[in-house]
């Protein structure tokens, strides 16, 4: 029973450290905004094709 708890805690700690490393890397290299800048032209093209109802 004790081994299962320790193994679970070790897995939980490793998952938390892995999550931290990934999010820290995204933060340090500003990868979220770089991905957004790559997707912006595609999203703008899609958004410009949507029909609009404009009432003034």
C-alpha positions as CSV (number, residue, x, y, z in Angstrom):
1,X,0.0,0.0,0.0
2,X,2.8,2.4,0.9
3,X,4.6,1.7,-2.4
4,X,1.5,2.5,-4.4
5,X,1.1,5.9,-2.6
6,X,4.8,6.7,-3.1
7,X,4.6,5.7,-6.8
8,X,1.4,7.9,-7.2
9,X,3.1,10.9,-5.5
10,X,6.2,10.5,-7.6
11,X,4.1,10.4,-10.8
12,X,2.2,13.4,-9.6
13,X,5.4,15.4,-8.9
14,X,6.9,14.4,-12.3
15,X,3.8,15.5,-14.1
16,X,3.8,18.8,-12.2
17,X,7.5,19.4,-13.0
18,X,6.9,18.5,-16.7
19,X,3.9,20.9,-16.9
20,X,6.0,23.6,-15.3
21,X,8.9,23.1,-17.8
22,X,6.5,23.2,-20.8
23,X,4.7,26.3,-19.6
24,X,8.0,28.0,-18.7
25,X,9.4,27.3,-22.1
26,X,6.3,28.8,-23.8
27,X,6.5,31.8,-21.6
28,X,10.3,32.4,-22.1
29,X,10.2,32.1,-25.9
30,X,6.8,33.8,-26.3
31,X,5.5,30.8,-28.2
32,X,1.9,31.6,-27.7
33,X,2.1,34.9,-29.5
34,X,4.2,33.4,-32.3
35,X,1.6,30.7,-32.9
36,X,-1.1,33.4,-32.9
37,X,0.8,35.4,-35.5
38,X,1.0,32.3,-37.7
39,X,-2.7,31.6,-37.4
40,X,-3.9,35.2,-37.7
41,X,-4.0,35.3,-41.6
42,X,-6.0,32.1,-41.7
43,X,-8.5,33.3,-39.0
44,X,-8.9,36.7,-40.7
45,X,-9.6,35.0,-44.0
46,X,-12.3,32.8,-42.4
47,X,-13.8,35.7,-40.4
48,X,-14.0,38.0,-43.5
49,X,-16.1,35.4,-45.3
50,X,-18.8,35.3,-42.6
51,X,-22.1,36.9,-43.6
52,X,-23.0,40.0,-41.6
53,X,-26.2,41.6,-40.6
54,X,-25.6,45.3,-40.2
55,X,-28.4,47.4,-38.9
56,X,-27.7,51.1,-38.5
